[in-house]
Amino acid sequence: MGDEGDLVLAERVRSACVEAARLGYEDAAMSGLCGEGALEAAIGAIEKLDLRELLPAPHTAQDKEC
């Protein structure tokens, strides 16, 4: 992966982390957790991210023919 590809992947990871944290915090706050508890839930949501889903799809032999 080149520099541009690395940057794209880094941006995807950052966006996924922010979204997971936002949703985790909102869910926890709506459930009545205090700010500290909601923050812990947000961090937990980031830790549970499946980073494999953010990786680019592997190239197949057909891709290399073009």
C-alpha positions as CSV (number, residue, x, y, z in Angstrom):
1,M,0.0,0.0,0.0
2,G,1.4,3.4,-1.0
3,D,1.4,6.6,1.0
4,E,-2.0,7.6,-0.4
5,G,-3.5,4.2,0.4
6,D,-2.1,4.4,3.9
7,L,-3.7,7.8,4.4
8,V,-7.1,6.6,3.1
9,L,-6.9,3.6,5.5
10,A,-6.0,5.9,8.4
11,E,-8.9,8.2,7.6
12,R,-11.3,5.2,7.5
13,V,-10.1,4.0,10.9
14,R,-10.4,7.5,12.4
15,S,-14.0,7.9,11.0
16,A,-15.0,4.5,12.3
17,C,-13.6,5.2,15.8
18,V,-15.3,8.6,16.0
19,E,-18.7,7.0,14.9
20,A,-18.3,4.1,17.3
21,A,-17.5,6.5,20.2
22,R,-20.4,8.8,19.3
23,L,-22.9,6.0,19.1
24,G,-21.5,4.3,22.3
25,Y,-21.7,7.5,24.2
26,E,-25.2,8.3,23.0
27,D,-26.5,4.9,23.8
28,A,-25.0,4.9,27.3
29,A,-26.2,8.4,28.1
30,M,-29.8,7.5,27.0
31,S,-29.6,4.5,29.2
32,G,-29.0,6.8,32.2
33,L,-25.2,6.4,32.7
34,C,-23.3,9.3,34.1
35,G,-20.7,11.1,31.9
36,E,-17.9,8.9,33.1
37,G,-19.9,5.7,32.4
38,A,-20.9,7.0,29.0
39,L,-17.2,7.7,28.2
40,E,-16.2,4.2,29.2
41,A,-19.0,2.9,27.0
42,A,-17.6,5.0,24.1
43,I,-14.1,3.7,24.6
44,G,-15.5,0.1,24.8
45,A,-17.3,0.7,21.5
46,I,-14.0,1.7,19.8
47,E,-12.2,-1.4,21.3
48,K,-14.9,-3.6,19.8
49,L,-14.5,-2.3,16.2
50,D,-13.7,-5.0,13.7
51,L,-10.7,-3.4,12.0
52,R,-10.7,-6.1,9.3
53,E,-13.9,-4.5,7.9
54,L,-11.9,-1.4,7.2
55,L,-9.1,-3.0,5.2
56,P,-9.3,-2.8,1.4
57,A,-10.5,-5.9,-0.3
58,P,-7.6,-8.2,-1.5
59,H,-6.8,-8.1,-5.2
60,T,-7.7,-11.2,-7.2
61,A,-5.9,-12.6,-10.2
62,Q,-8.6,-10.9,-12.4
63,D,-7.7,-7.5,-11.0
64,K,-4.1,-8.0,-12.1
65,E,-5.0,-8.7,-15.7
66,C,-6.2,-5.2,-16.4
